[in-house]
């Protein structure tokens, strides 16, 4: 015997159901970091330190989000508020800080700044992909493996004690 019509209505879902695997928002297309100097900066060593620090921050965020980037863009803002930018495609997609820092330094050197009054430097990692798409050229040299191991240890220290606790000495700023 079938239940009365009132009982049937209460067993039917009242709200539309959604699929259990709702789509996730797409990953960001880029990650950027900017450093603004307190005053116009003329010294090339400060520019290099800043690029190294920005590369560390971007690399750490990429690794935290399990991502890699295919290109890096450097934007330099001068005292007169004009900008110069350079973009380079990486040799292999990576989130490895030394590779990002080397590319950032090459981009900075390509600008040929000589006594330029720099107000800000920005670095942007572009064309992001999940880290599972990364390929890594195997070498017989163990230096690269050691650098990756060191980077993993620094990431664990940063996760435990907070950002800025450890990193490259050249990126350290005295205040």
Residue pairs with C-beta under 8 A, 6 or more apart in sequence:
2 8
27 65
27 67
27 128
27 130
28 128
29 126
29 127
29 128
30 69
30 124
30 125
30 126
30 127
30 128
31 58
31 61
31 62
31 67
31 69
31 124
31 125
31 128
32 58
32 122
32 123
32 124
32 125
33 54
33 57
33 58
33 122
33 123
33 124
34 54
34 120
34 121
34 122
34 123
35 50
35 53
35 54
35 120
35 121
35 122
36 119
36 120
37 46
37 50
37 118
37 119
37 120
40 79
40 117
40 118
40 119
41 47
41 117
41 118
41 119
42 115
42 116
42 117
42 118
44 113
47 76
47 108
47 113
47 118
47 121
48 105
48 108
48 170
49 170
49 171
49 172
49 173
50 121
51 74
51 101
51 104
51 105
51 107
51 108
51 121
51 123
52 101
52 104
52 105
52 168
52 170
52 171
53 167
53 168
53 171
53 173
54 104
54 121
54 122
54 123
55 97
55 100
55 101
55 103
55 104
55 123
56 97
56 101
56 167
56 168
56 171
57 163
58 69
58 100
58 123
58 125
59 95
59 96
59 97
59 100
59 101
59 151
60 97
60 155
60 158
60 163
62 68
62 69
62 95
62 125
62 128
62 131
63 95
63 131
63 151
63 155
64 155
66 130
66 131
66 132
67 95
67 128
67 129
67 130
67 131
68 93
68 94
68 95
68 128
68 129
68 130
68 131
68 133
68 134
69 90
69 93
69 94
69 95
69 100
69 125
69 126
69 127
69 128
69 129
70 89
70 90
70 93
70 126
70 127
70 128
70 129
71 87
71 88
71 89
71 90
71 125
71 126
71 127
72 87
72 88
72 90
72 100
72 103
72 104
72 107
72 123
72 124
72 125
72 126
73 85
73 86
73 87
73 88
73 107
73 123
73 124
73 126
74 85
74 86
74 87
74 104
74 107
74 108
74 111
74 121
74 122
74 123
74 124
75 83
75 84
75 85
75 121
75 122
75 123
75 124
76 83
76 84
76 85
76 108
76 111
76 113
76 116
76 118
76 120
76 121
76 122
77 83
77 118
77 119
77 120
77 121
77 122
78 84
78 116
78 117
78 118
78 119
79 117
79 118
79 119
81 119
84 111
86 107
86 110
86 111
87 107
87 126
88 103
88 106
88 107
90 99
90 103
91 99
92 99
92 134
92 135
92 136
92 137
93 129
93 133
93 134
93 135
94 100
94 134
95 131
95 134
96 147
96 148
96 151
97 151
97 168
98 147
100 125
101 168
104 123
108 121
154 166
154 167
157 165
157 166
158 165
158 166
